[in-house]
Amino acid sequence: MMFHTKTWQSILIITGITISAFSIYPCNVQAQTKIERENLIIAQNLAGIERQIPLEEVPLPAMASAKTVSGATFNLARTELKSDGSLFYKIRGKNQQGFEVEVQVTADGNILQIDEQIDPSAVPETVTKALKVWVPNAPIASTWRSVRLGELYYQFVIPDFWLEVTPDASKVIINRRLR
């Protein structure tokens, strides 16, 4: 029995849609725009718009909170304007042990996230095992501990991407690095 032309068209369209839907690359999708003028650098991604600023432009409550929670000496600051209109600061520096630290904080001093570089020996064994499963021989550039809104993650920076793993290794997030 022969199918009618409309039936074949319907089958091909549905097949095409199905193949298209399953071929979408499941990664952290981000658009990126970078504008450079004189000393002004603005980077935009789907998370928001970032701009580097002098440390002096960081509000005192934000700087005080960041120093209190990290004990770091800061040398770099950026603002990020999220798509919902909220603004926060990313302040970067080094702690007393010489490791990099980045604190994300609101203007009124509310801490959103603390990322601190750590020695790989400080990573729990369950996290190390999960890392070896996902990227067995990858060269790790740096290891970080990240606390955000009460959740703890270990981050591993690898060329072209980074992994985030919960302490019990129940969740692994792979993020593609933007250049």
OpenMM code with the backbone's topology and positions (N, CA, C; nanometers):
from openmm import Vec3, app, unit

residues = "MET MET PHE HIS THR LYS THR TRP GLN SER ILE LEU ILE ILE THR GLY ILE THR ILE SER ALA PHE SER ILE TYR PRO CYS ASN VAL GLN ALA GLN THR LYS ILE GLU ARG GLU ASN LEU ILE ILE ALA GLN ASN LEU ALA GLY ILE GLU ARG GLN ILE PRO LEU GLU GLU VAL PRO LEU PRO ALA MET ALA SER ALA LYS THR VAL SER GLY ALA THR PHE ASN LEU ALA ARG THR GLU LEU LYS SER ASP GLY SER LEU PHE TYR LYS ILE ARG GLY LYS ASN GLN GLN GLY PHE GLU VAL GLU VAL GLN VAL THR ALA ASP GLY ASN ILE LEU GLN ILE ASP GLU GLN ILE ASP PRO SER ALA VAL PRO GLU THR VAL THR LYS ALA LEU LYS VAL TRP VAL PRO ASN ALA PRO ILE ALA SER THR TRP ARG SER VAL ARG LEU GLY GLU LEU TYR TYR GLN PHE VAL ILE PRO ASP PHE TRP LEU GLU VAL THR PRO ASP ALA SER LYS VAL ILE ILE ASN ARG ARG LEU ARG".split()
positions = [
    Vec3(0.0836, -0.1157, 0.0000),
    Vec3(0.0000, 0.0000, 0.0000),
    Vec3(0.0893, 0.1236, 0.0000),
    Vec3(0.0602, 0.2193, -0.0816),
    Vec3(0.1416, 0.3397, -0.0954),
    Vec3(0.0864, 0.4489, -0.0045),
    Vec3(0.1797, 0.5228, 0.0529),
    Vec3(0.1401, 0.6383, 0.1335),
    Vec3(0.1123, 0.7557, 0.0422),
    Vec3(0.0260, 0.8398, 0.0862),
    Vec3(0.0001, 0.9607, 0.0109),
    Vec3(0.1138, 1.0597, 0.0336),
    Vec3(0.1281, 1.1559, -0.0543),
    Vec3(0.2338, 1.2567, -0.0453),
    Vec3(0.2286, 1.3315, 0.0868),
    Vec3(0.1103, 1.3692, 0.1327),
    Vec3(0.0986, 1.4420, 0.2601),
    Vec3(0.1471, 1.3571, 0.3771),
    Vec3(0.1217, 1.2283, 0.3738),
    Vec3(0.1672, 1.1395, 0.4800),
    Vec3(0.3194, 1.1358, 0.4830),
    Vec3(0.3828, 1.1235, 0.3662),
    Vec3(0.5290, 1.1217, 0.3581),
    Vec3(0.5870, 1.2549, 0.4056),
    Vec3(0.5254, 1.3635, 0.3682),
    Vec3(0.5728, 1.4946, 0.4124),
    Vec3(0.5648, 1.5056, 0.5645),
    Vec3(0.4558, 1.4580, 0.6208),
    Vec3(0.4400, 1.4616, 0.7668),
    Vec3(0.5470, 1.3777, 0.8358),
    Vec3(0.5738, 1.2595, 0.7827),
    Vec3(0.6749, 1.1706, 0.8409),
    Vec3(0.8123, 1.2365, 0.8339),
    Vec3(0.8462, 1.2966, 0.7200),
    Vec3(0.9760, 1.3614, 0.7046),
    Vec3(0.9905, 1.4831, 0.7969),
    Vec3(0.8857, 1.5594, 0.8102),
    Vec3(0.8908, 1.6764, 0.8978),
    Vec3(0.9092, 1.6340, 1.0427),
    Vec3(0.8327, 1.5364, 1.0871),
    Vec3(0.8438, 1.4884, 1.2252),
    Vec3(0.9817, 1.4283, 1.2504),
    Vec3(1.0343, 1.3523, 1.1545),
    Vec3(1.1678, 1.2946, 1.1667),
    Vec3(1.2730, 1.4045, 1.1760),
    Vec3(1.2612, 1.5055, 1.0922),
    Vec3(1.3560, 1.6169, 1.0943),
    Vec3(1.3538, 1.6913, 1.2260),
    Vec3(1.2362, 1.7163, 1.2781),
    Vec3(1.2236, 1.7857, 1.4063),
    Vec3(1.2851, 1.7017, 1.5180),
    Vec3(1.2590, 1.5715, 1.5156),
    Vec3(1.3126, 1.4819, 1.6173),
    Vec3(1.4648, 1.4791, 1.6129),
    Vec3(1.5211, 1.4658, 1.4944),
    Vec3(1.6671, 1.4629, 1.4805),
    Vec3(1.7266, 1.5953, 1.5255),
    Vec3(1.6635, 1.7051, 1.4891),
    Vec3(1.7129, 1.8367, 1.5303),
    Vec3(1.7094, 1.8516, 1.6821),
    Vec3(1.6025, 1.8070, 1.7435),
    Vec3(1.5880, 1.8210, 1.8883),
    Vec3(1.6934, 1.7412, 1.9628),
    Vec3(1.7254, 1.6214, 1.9153),
    Vec3(1.8213, 1.5372, 1.9852),
    Vec3(1.9653, 1.5699, 1.9497),
    Vec3(1.9886, 1.6515, 1.8501),
    Vec3(2.1251, 1.6850, 1.8130),
    Vec3(2.1717, 1.8149, 1.8764),
    Vec3(2.0897, 1.8758, 1.9596),
    Vec3(2.1299, 1.9983, 2.0283),
    Vec3(2.2371, 1.9636, 2.1292),
    Vec3(2.3474, 2.0386, 2.1276),
    Vec3(2.4600, 2.0134, 2.2159),
    Vec3(2.4261, 2.0583, 2.3579),
    Vec3(2.4196, 1.9646, 2.4543),
    Vec3(2.3781, 2.0001, 2.5900),
    Vec3(2.4923, 2.0594, 2.6725),
    Vec3(2.5201, 2.1866, 2.6548),
    Vec3(2.6249, 2.2500, 2.7330),
    Vec3(2.5746, 2.3825, 2.7861),
    Vec3(2.6578, 2.4467, 2.8625),
    Vec3(2.6237, 2.5768, 2.9183),
    Vec3(2.6268, 2.6786, 2.8041),
    Vec3(2.5126, 2.7116, 2.7487),
    Vec3(2.5046, 2.7994, 2.6332),
    Vec3(2.5250, 2.9425, 2.6787),
    Vec3(2.6152, 3.0113, 2.6122),
    Vec3(2.6398, 3.1498, 2.6465),
    Vec3(2.6705, 3.2290, 2.5211),
    Vec3(2.6074, 3.3429, 2.5092),
    Vec3(2.6421, 3.4361, 2.4040),
    Vec3(2.7494, 3.5265, 2.4607),
    Vec3(2.8349, 3.5757, 2.3766),
    Vec3(2.9410, 3.6599, 2.4282),
    Vec3(2.9624, 3.7789, 2.3368),
    Vec3(2.9738, 3.8930, 2.3965),
    Vec3(3.0068, 4.0153, 2.3263),
    Vec3(3.1137, 4.0839, 2.4075),
    Vec3(3.2129, 4.1364, 2.3419),
    Vec3(3.3174, 4.2069, 2.4146),
    Vec3(3.3407, 4.3398, 2.3443),
    Vec3(3.3335, 4.4470, 2.4204),
    Vec3(3.3539, 4.5807, 2.3673),
    Vec3(3.4738, 4.6401, 2.4392),
    Vec3(3.5737, 4.6877, 2.3640),
    Vec3(3.6897, 4.7498, 2.4256),
    Vec3(3.7047, 4.8920, 2.3723),
    Vec3(3.7062, 4.9886, 2.4623),
    Vec3(3.7298, 5.1285, 2.4274),
    Vec3(3.8182, 5.1873, 2.5347),
    Vec3(3.9317, 5.2394, 2.4970),
    Vec3(4.0270, 5.2983, 2.5902),
    Vec3(4.0470, 5.2030, 2.7068),
    Vec3(4.0114, 5.2431, 2.8278),
    Vec3(4.0288, 5.1573, 2.9453),
    Vec3(3.9001, 5.0886, 2.9872),
    Vec3(3.7984, 5.0925, 2.9031),
    Vec3(3.6685, 5.0351, 2.9360),
    Vec3(3.6525, 4.9016, 2.8638),
    Vec3(3.6321, 4.7969, 2.9388),
    Vec3(3.6072, 4.6652, 2.8798),
    Vec3(3.4723, 4.6180, 2.9328),
    Vec3(3.3829, 4.5857, 2.8412),
    Vec3(3.2519, 4.5335, 2.8785),
    Vec3(3.2376, 4.3973, 2.8126),
    Vec3(3.2032, 4.2970, 2.8899),
    Vec3(3.1789, 4.1628, 2.8358),
    Vec3(3.0336, 4.1286, 2.8631),
    Vec3(2.9683, 4.0697, 2.7661),
    Vec3(2.8281, 4.0328, 2.7832),
    Vec3(2.8130, 3.8849, 2.7554),
    Vec3(2.7379, 3.8162, 2.8399),
    Vec3(2.7003, 3.6784, 2.8142),
    Vec3(2.5547, 3.6654, 2.8572),
    Vec3(2.4986, 3.5464, 2.8485),
    Vec3(2.3588, 3.5303, 2.8847),
    Vec3(2.3350, 3.5560, 3.0329),
    Vec3(2.4406, 3.5486, 3.1120),
    Vec3(2.4258, 3.5742, 3.2547),
    Vec3(2.4093, 3.7227, 3.2815),
    Vec3(2.4730, 3.8090, 3.2031),
    Vec3(2.4627, 3.9522, 3.2252),
    Vec3(2.5715, 4.0283, 3.1530),
    Vec3(2.5881, 4.1535, 3.1915),
    Vec3(2.6897, 4.2403, 3.1313),
    Vec3(2.7938, 4.2711, 3.2377),
    Vec3(2.9208, 4.2454, 3.2065),
    Vec3(3.0299, 4.2687, 3.2998),
    Vec3(3.1129, 4.3877, 3.2552),
    Vec3(3.1646, 4.4599, 3.3549),
    Vec3(3.2530, 4.5726, 3.3256),
    Vec3(3.3574, 4.5816, 3.4350),
    Vec3(3.4834, 4.5929, 3.3954),
    Vec3(3.5899, 4.6098, 3.4932),
    Vec3(3.5846, 4.7529, 3.5463),
    Vec3(3.6046, 4.7651, 3.6782),
    Vec3(3.6010, 4.8972, 3.7425),
    Vec3(3.7204, 4.9106, 3.8372),
    Vec3(3.7561, 5.0342, 3.8739),
    Vec3(3.8594, 5.0512, 3.9766),
    Vec3(3.8071, 5.0033, 4.1123),
    Vec3(3.8955, 4.9538, 4.1969),
    Vec3(3.8561, 4.9075, 4.3301),
    Vec3(3.7861, 5.0175, 4.4094),
    Vec3(3.8222, 5.1413, 4.3856),
    Vec3(3.7635, 5.2535, 4.4584),
    Vec3(3.6140, 5.2700, 4.4305),
    Vec3(3.5652, 5.2147, 4.3199),
    Vec3(3.4233, 5.2258, 4.2858),
    Vec3(3.3362, 5.1203, 4.3537),
    Vec3(3.3990, 5.0241, 4.4208),
    Vec3(3.3224, 4.9217, 4.4932),
    Vec3(3.2685, 4.9872, 4.6207),
    Vec3(3.1383, 4.9799, 4.6456),
    Vec3(3.0815, 5.0402, 4.7665),
    Vec3(3.1467, 4.9840, 4.8939),
    Vec3(3.1618, 5.0685, 4.9939),
    Vec3(3.2273, 5.0280, 5.1190),
    Vec3(3.1632, 4.9059, 5.1844),
    Vec3(3.0271, 4.8958, 5.1916),
    Vec3(2.9689, 4.7748, 5.2527),
    Vec3(3.0064, 4.6473, 5.1758),
    Vec3(3.0133, 4.6557, 5.0444),
    Vec3(3.0498, 4.5386, 4.9637),
    Vec3(3.1943, 4.4993, 4.9895),
    Vec3(3.2847, 4.5981, 4.9897),
    Vec3(3.4266, 4.5706, 5.0123),
    Vec3(3.4496, 4.5169, 5.1532),
    Vec3(3.3836, 4.5751, 5.2523),
    Vec3(3.4001, 4.5302, 5.3910),
    Vec3(3.3535, 4.3854, 5.4075),
    Vec3(3.2389, 4.3514, 5.3499),
    Vec3(3.1885, 4.2123, 5.3587),
    Vec3(3.2829, 4.1154, 5.2901),
    Vec3(3.3307, 4.1522, 5.1718),
    Vec3(3.4209, 4.0648, 5.0959),
    Vec3(3.5502, 4.0395, 5.1734),
    Vec3(3.6063, 4.1439, 5.2348),
    Vec3(3.7296, 4.1278, 5.3138),
    Vec3(3.7045, 4.0422, 5.4378),
    Vec3(3.5888, 4.0616, 5.5004),
    Vec3(3.5565, 3.9869, 5.6223),
    Vec3(3.5455, 3.8373, 5.5942),
    Vec3(3.4761, 3.7985, 5.4880),
    Vec3(3.4553, 3.6553, 5.4618),
    Vec3(3.5765, 3.5873, 5.3995),
    Vec3(3.6634, 3.6635, 5.3317),
    Vec3(3.7742, 3.5996, 5.2608),
    Vec3(3.9113, 3.6270, 5.3222),
    Vec3(3.9251, 3.7393, 5.3915),
    Vec3(4.0560, 3.7776, 5.4437),
    Vec3(4.1543, 3.8123, 5.3330),
    Vec3(4.1043, 3.8407, 5.2145),
    Vec3(4.1895, 3.8632, 5.0981),
    Vec3(4.2301, 4.0089, 5.0830),
    Vec3(4.3380, 4.0286, 5.0109),
    Vec3(4.3792, 4.1594, 4.9649),
    Vec3(4.3380, 4.1658, 4.8187),
    Vec3(4.2517, 4.2590, 4.7839),
    Vec3(4.1932, 4.2633, 4.6497),
    Vec3(4.2728, 4.3518, 4.5549),
    Vec3(4.2731, 4.3123, 4.4261),
    Vec3(4.3452, 4.3883, 4.3250),
    Vec3(4.2650, 4.4090, 4.1964),
    Vec3(4.1422, 4.3548, 4.1895),
    Vec3(4.0629, 4.3647, 4.0673),
    Vec3(3.9149, 4.3649, 4.1040),
    Vec3(3.8387, 4.4470, 4.0336),
    Vec3(3.6939, 4.4511, 4.0584),
    Vec3(3.6196, 4.4626, 3.9259),
    Vec3(3.5026, 4.3984, 3.9212),
    Vec3(3.4130, 4.4068, 3.8060),
    Vec3(3.2714, 4.4207, 3.8589),
    Vec3(3.1859, 4.4789, 3.7776),
    Vec3(3.0430, 4.4794, 3.8082),
    Vec3(2.9763, 4.3870, 3.7092),
    Vec3(2.8653, 4.3281, 3.7493),
    Vec3(2.7847, 4.2491, 3.6562),
    Vec3(2.6395, 4.2903, 3.6732),
    Vec3(2.5796, 4.3277, 3.5623),
    Vec3(2.4386, 4.3617, 3.5579),
    Vec3(2.3656, 4.2422, 3.4996),
    Vec3(2.2816, 4.1782, 3.5815),
    Vec3(2.2083, 4.0590, 3.5370),
    Vec3(2.0887, 4.1003, 3.4517),
    Vec3(2.0357, 4.0052, 3.3789),
    Vec3(1.9218, 4.0323, 3.2911),
    Vec3(1.7976, 4.0755, 3.3681),
    Vec3(1.7894, 4.0428, 3.4974),
    Vec3(1.6747, 4.0847, 3.5780),
    Vec3(1.6928, 4.2254, 3.6362),
    Vec3(1.8042, 4.2921, 3.6016),
    Vec3(1.8286, 4.4284, 3.6481),
    Vec3(1.9108, 4.4385, 3.7749),
    Vec3(1.9410, 4.3249, 3.8380),
    Vec3(2.0205, 4.3298, 3.9606),
    Vec3(2.1687, 4.3513, 3.9271),
    Vec3(2.2373, 4.4187, 4.0162),
    Vec3(2.3778, 4.4512, 3.9984),
    Vec3(2.4563, 4.3936, 4.1153),
    Vec3(2.5704, 4.3324, 4.0855),
    Vec3(2.6582, 4.2886, 4.1930),
    Vec3(2.8027, 4.3074, 4.1500),
    Vec3(2.8925, 4.2887, 4.2460),
    Vec3(3.0344, 4.3122, 4.2246),
    Vec3(3.1096, 4.1809, 4.2353),
    Vec3(3.2104, 4.1638, 4.1498),
    Vec3(3.3031, 4.0519, 4.1576),
    Vec3(3.4377, 4.1131, 4.1947),
    Vec3(3.4865, 4.0767, 4.3134),
    Vec3(3.6103, 4.1342, 4.3637),
    Vec3(3.7122, 4.0218, 4.3753),
    Vec3(3.8294, 4.0399, 4.3157),
    Vec3(3.9295, 3.9339, 4.3089),
    Vec3(4.0592, 3.9772, 4.3760),
    Vec3(4.1257, 3.8819, 4.4391),
    Vec3(4.2543, 3.9092, 4.5029),
    Vec3(4.3181, 3.7818, 4.5526),
    Vec3(4.4030, 3.7938, 4.6543),
    Vec3(4.4715, 3.6768, 4.7113),
    Vec3(4.4486, 3.6726, 4.8620),
    Vec3(4.4343, 3.5486, 4.9140),
    Vec3(4.4186, 3.5320, 5.0585),
    Vec3(4.5558, 3.5212, 5.1254),
    Vec3(4.5579, 3.4986, 5.2569),
    Vec3(4.6841, 3.4939, 5.3317),
    Vec3(4.7755, 3.3798, 5.2872),
    Vec3(4.7175, 3.2738, 5.2322),
    Vec3(4.7973, 3.1606, 5.1845),
    Vec3(4.8501, 3.1826, 5.0433),
    Vec3(4.8143, 3.2944, 4.9809),
    Vec3(4.8616, 3.3244, 4.8450),
    Vec3(4.7744, 3.2683, 4.7347),
    Vec3(4.6589, 3.2124, 4.7708),
    Vec3(4.5673, 3.1583, 4.6714),
    Vec3(4.4723, 3.2669, 4.6217),
    Vec3(4.4287, 3.2540, 4.4964),
    Vec3(4.3319, 3.3465, 4.4374),
    Vec3(4.1961, 3.3311, 4.5058),
    Vec3(4.1252, 3.4427, 4.5191),
    Vec3(3.9917, 3.4454, 4.5777),
    Vec3(3.9058, 3.5389, 4.4936),
    Vec3(3.7804, 3.4992, 4.4692),
    Vec3(3.6848, 3.5900, 4.4060),
    Vec3(3.5570, 3.5874, 4.4880),
    Vec3(3.5111, 3.7072, 4.5257),
    Vec3(3.3889, 3.7196, 4.6042),
    Vec3(3.2869, 3.7945, 4.5199),
    Vec3(3.1656, 3.7392, 4.5110),
    Vec3(3.0551, 3.8076, 4.4446),
    Vec3(2.9643, 3.8619, 4.5545),
    Vec3(2.9414, 3.9942, 4.5501),
    Vec3(2.8731, 4.0619, 4.6600),
    Vec3(2.7858, 4.1746, 4.6052),
    Vec3(2.6736, 4.1988, 4.6713),
    Vec3(2.5861, 4.3102, 4.6320),
    Vec3(2.6404, 4.4398, 4.6911),
    Vec3(2.5878, 4.5522, 4.6450),
    Vec3(2.6334, 4.6835, 4.6916),
    Vec3(2.6155, 4.6999, 4.8418),
    Vec3(2.5120, 4.6377, 4.8984),
    Vec3(2.4877, 4.6519, 5.0427),
    Vec3(2.5625, 4.5480, 5.1267),
    Vec3(2.6494, 4.4677, 5.0632),
    Vec3(2.7338, 4.3745, 5.1373),
    Vec3(2.6823, 4.2325, 5.1500),
    Vec3(2.5756, 4.1981, 5.0784),
    Vec3(2.5226, 4.0616, 5.0826),
    Vec3(2.6111, 3.9706, 4.9966),
    Vec3(2.6718, 3.8699, 5.0568),
    Vec3(2.7618, 3.7786, 4.9858),
    Vec3(2.6787, 3.6797, 4.9043),
    Vec3(2.7068, 3.6723, 4.7743),
    Vec3(2.6370, 3.5794, 4.6856),
    Vec3(2.7182, 3.4532, 4.6613),
    Vec3(2.8500, 3.4685, 4.6482),
    Vec3(2.9350, 3.3542, 4.6158),
    Vec3(3.0782, 3.3849, 4.6565),
    Vec3(3.1478, 3.2822, 4.7044),
    Vec3(3.2897, 3.2922, 4.7369),
    Vec3(3.3605, 3.1777, 4.6661),
    Vec3(3.4557, 3.2114, 4.5819),
    Vec3(3.5381, 3.1119, 4.5141),
    Vec3(3.6810, 3.1310, 4.5623),
    Vec3(3.7411, 3.0227, 4.6124),
    Vec3(3.8794, 3.0335, 4.6541),
    Vec3(3.9596, 2.9166, 4.6001),
    Vec3(4.0749, 2.9497, 4.5470),
    Vec3(4.1641, 2.8479, 4.4959),
    Vec3(4.2161, 2.7671, 4.6141),
    Vec3(4.2257, 2.6367, 4.5971),
    Vec3(4.2729, 2.5513, 4.7059),
    Vec3(4.3782, 2.4545, 4.6535),
    Vec3(4.4501, 2.3954, 4.7441),
    Vec3(4.5463, 2.2922, 4.7088),
    Vec3(4.4685, 2.1661, 4.6724),
    Vec3(4.5073, 2.0962, 4.5662),
    Vec3(4.4346, 1.9738, 4.5272),
    Vec3(4.4226, 1.8702, 4.6384),
    Vec3(4.5145, 1.8706, 4.7339),
    Vec3(4.5080, 1.7733, 4.8434),
    Vec3(4.3895, 1.8007, 4.9372),
    Vec3(4.3284, 1.9189, 4.9270),
    Vec3(4.2133, 1.9543, 5.0117),
    Vec3(4.0807, 1.9055, 4.9542),
    Vec3(4.0843, 1.8394, 4.8392),
    Vec3(3.9629, 1.7906, 4.7742),
    Vec3(3.9258, 1.6536, 4.8316),
    Vec3(3.7991, 1.6334, 4.8710),
    Vec3(3.7575, 1.5025, 4.9239),
    Vec3(3.7783, 1.3898, 4.8224),
    Vec3(3.8006, 1.2709, 4.8734),
    Vec3(3.8276, 1.1544, 4.7880),
    Vec3(3.7109, 1.1244, 4.6931),
    Vec3(3.5872, 1.1410, 4.7395),
    Vec3(3.4713, 1.1139, 4.6527),
    Vec3(3.4702, 1.2074, 4.5319),
    Vec3(3.5104, 1.3313, 4.5521),
    Vec3(3.5153, 1.4288, 4.4431),
    Vec3(3.6280, 1.3925, 4.3458),
    Vec3(3.7431, 1.3544, 4.4004),
    Vec3(3.8569, 1.3149, 4.3167),
    Vec3(3.8211, 1.1944, 4.2302),
    Vec3(3.7503, 1.0971, 4.2873),
    Vec3(3.7086, 0.9792, 4.2098),
    Vec3(3.6141, 1.0192, 4.0967),
    Vec3(3.5193, 1.1070, 4.1248),
    Vec3(3.4262, 1.1527, 4.0209),
    Vec3(3.5008, 1.2256, 3.9099),
    Vec3(3.5978, 1.3063, 3.9479),
    Vec3(3.6776, 1.3789, 3.8490),
    Vec3(3.7499, 1.2820, 3.7568),
    Vec3(3.8062, 1.1765, 3.8134),
    Vec3(3.8791, 1.0775, 3.7321),
    Vec3(3.7865, 0.9996, 3.6388),
    Vec3(3.6601, 0.9860, 3.6777),
    Vec3(3.5630, 0.9197, 3.5899),
    Vec3(3.5309, 1.0080, 3.4702),
    Vec3(3.5088, 1.1380, 3.4954),
    Vec3(3.4661, 1.2295, 3.3898),
    Vec3(3.5806, 1.2750, 3.3009),
    Vec3(3.6957, 1.3027, 3.3581),
    Vec3(3.8126, 1.3478, 3.2810),
    Vec3(3.9370, 1.2789, 3.3368),
    Vec3(3.9576, 1.1521, 3.2990),
    Vec3(4.0615, 1.0722, 3.3631),
    Vec3(4.2040, 1.1268, 3.3497),
    Vec3(4.2392, 1.1851, 3.2380),
    Vec3(4.3777, 1.2280, 3.2183),
    Vec3(4.3901, 1.3759, 3.1853),
    Vec3(4.2906, 1.4532, 3.2176),
    Vec3(4.2918, 1.5955, 3.1820),
    Vec3(4.3912, 1.6726, 3.2690),
    Vec3(4.4634, 1.7659, 3.2069),
    Vec3(4.5546, 1.8496, 3.2863),
    Vec3(4.4751, 1.9562, 3.3630),
    Vec3(4.4827, 1.9535, 3.4927),
    Vec3(4.4072, 2.0470, 3.5762),
    Vec3(4.4935, 2.1705, 3.6006),
    Vec3(4.4431, 2.2855, 3.5571),
    Vec3(4.5167, 2.4115, 3.5723),
    Vec3(4.5060, 2.4653, 3.7144),
    Vec3(4.3867, 2.4559, 3.7741),
    Vec3(4.3681, 2.5017, 3.9113),
    Vec3(4.2463, 2.4351, 3.9730),
    Vec3(4.2446, 2.4329, 4.1058),
    Vec3(4.1372, 2.3706, 4.1831),
    Vec3(4.0793, 2.4767, 4.2751),
    Vec3(3.9439, 2.4820, 4.2809),
    Vec3(3.8751, 2.5853, 4.3587),
    Vec3(3.7665, 2.5234, 4.4457),
    Vec3(3.7352, 2.5929, 4.5543),
    Vec3(3.6199, 2.5603, 4.6375),
    Vec3(3.5243, 2.6783, 4.6217),
    Vec3(3.3980, 2.6488, 4.5917),
    Vec3(3.2996, 2.7537, 4.5666),
    Vec3(3.1792, 2.7351, 4.6574),
    Vec3(3.1449, 2.8413, 4.7299),
    Vec3(3.0263, 2.8399, 4.8145),
    Vec3(2.9326, 2.9457, 4.7600),
    Vec3(2.8110, 2.9034, 4.7225),
    Vec3(2.7109, 2.9977, 4.6718),
    Vec3(2.5748, 2.9642, 4.7273),
    Vec3(2.5175, 3.0604, 4.7914),
    Vec3(2.3837, 3.0464, 4.8496),
    Vec3(2.3694, 2.9163, 4.9280),
    Vec3(2.4702, 2.8853, 5.0088),
    Vec3(2.4643, 2.7685, 5.0953),
    Vec3(2.5062, 2.6377, 5.0317),
    Vec3(2.5397, 2.6373, 4.9043),
    Vec3(2.5829, 2.5142, 4.8378),
    Vec3(2.7342, 2.5161, 4.8175),
    Vec3(2.7965, 2.4007, 4.8341),
    Vec3(2.9406, 2.3871, 4.8183),
    Vec3(2.9714, 2.3066, 4.6926),
    Vec3(3.0663, 2.3565, 4.6143),
    Vec3(3.1132, 2.2864, 4.4945),
    Vec3(3.2655, 2.2907, 4.4921),
    Vec3(3.3251, 2.1893, 4.4320),
    Vec3(3.4675, 2.1918, 4.4008),
    Vec3(3.4764, 2.2126, 4.2503),
    Vec3(3.5618, 2.3063, 4.2100),
    Vec3(3.5755, 2.3390, 4.0679),
    Vec3(3.7153, 2.3018, 4.0209),
    Vec3(3.7211, 2.2490, 3.8986),
    Vec3(3.8481, 2.2104, 3.8385),
    Vec3(3.8581, 2.2793, 3.7035),
    Vec3(3.9580, 2.3657, 3.6907),
    Vec3(3.9782, 2.4384, 3.5661),
    Vec3(4.0682, 2.3541, 3.4769),
    Vec3(4.0166, 2.3241, 3.3585),
    Vec3(4.0835, 2.2410, 3.2591),
    Vec3(4.0811, 2.3209, 3.1291),
    Vec3(4.1807, 2.3075, 3.0412),
    Vec3(4.1750, 2.3837, 2.9160),
    Vec3(4.0396, 2.3672, 2.8469),
    Vec3(3.9792, 2.4772, 2.8087),
    Vec3(3.8524, 2.4856, 2.7350),
    Vec3(3.7255, 2.4637, 2.8181),
    Vec3(3.7361, 2.4153, 2.9417),
    Vec3(3.6165, 2.3989, 3.0240),
    Vec3(3.6548, 2.3845, 3.1703),
    Vec3(3.5531, 2.3860, 3.2562),
    Vec3(3.5760, 2.3561, 3.3974),
    Vec3(3.4620, 2.2706, 3.4483),
    Vec3(3.4925, 2.1902, 3.5475),
    Vec3(3.3940, 2.1014, 3.6093),
    Vec3(3.3617, 2.1503, 3.7484),
    Vec3(3.2360, 2.1342, 3.7880),
    Vec3(3.1933, 2.1616, 3.9248),
    Vec3(3.1357, 2.0316, 3.9792),
    Vec3(3.1806, 1.9930, 4.0986),
    Vec3(3.1392, 1.8667, 4.1586),
    Vec3(3.0969, 1.8939, 4.3032),
    Vec3(2.9809, 1.8410, 4.3431),
    Vec3(2.9367, 1.8545, 4.4816),
    Vec3(3.0242, 1.7645, 4.5706),
    Vec3(3.0341, 1.7933, 4.7004),
    Vec3(3.1199, 1.7138, 4.7899),
    Vec3(3.0880, 1.5640, 4.7903),
    Vec3(2.9609, 1.5289, 4.7707),
    Vec3(2.9261, 1.3862, 4.7681),
    Vec3(2.9295, 1.3291, 4.6264),
    Vec3(2.9708, 1.4108, 4.5283),
    Vec3(2.9834, 1.3718, 4.3877),
    Vec3(2.8500, 1.3311, 4.3249),
    Vec3(2.7390, 1.3746, 4.3838),
    Vec3(2.6078, 1.3415, 4.3276),
    Vec3(2.5716, 1.4307, 4.2090),
    Vec3(2.6444, 1.5401, 4.1940),
    Vec3(2.6165, 1.6318, 4.0839),
    Vec3(2.7487, 1.6772, 4.0225),
    Vec3(2.7574, 1.6649, 3.8901),
    Vec3(2.8749, 1.7117, 3.8153),
    Vec3(2.8243, 1.8050, 3.7072),
    Vec3(2.8778, 1.9249, 3.7046),
    Vec3(2.8387, 2.0242, 3.6046),
    Vec3(2.9621, 2.0556, 3.5201),
    Vec3(2.9461, 2.0462, 3.3889),
    Vec3(3.0562, 2.0773, 3.2980),
    Vec3(3.0233, 2.2086, 3.2281),
    Vec3(3.1129, 2.3051, 3.2395),
    Vec3(3.0940, 2.4378, 3.1800),
    Vec3(3.2011, 2.4627, 3.0760),
    Vec3(3.1606, 2.5147, 2.9618),
    Vec3(3.2552, 2.5509, 2.8571),
    Vec3(3.3096, 2.6901, 2.8849),
    Vec3(3.4402, 2.7058, 2.8738),
    Vec3(3.5032, 2.8360, 2.8967),
    Vec3(3.4883, 2.9221, 2.7735),
    Vec3(3.4558, 3.0479, 2.7966),
    Vec3(3.4501, 3.1447, 2.6874),
    Vec3(3.5863, 3.2080, 2.6726),
    Vec3(3.6228, 3.2389, 2.5542),
    Vec3(3.7541, 3.3018, 2.5304),
    Vec3(3.7376, 3.4495, 2.5130),
] * unit.nanometer
topology = app.Topology()
chain = topology.addChain("A")
for resn in residues:
    res = topology.addResidue(resn, chain)
    for name in ("N", "CA", "C"):
        topology.addAtom(name, app.Element.getBySymbol(name[0]), res)
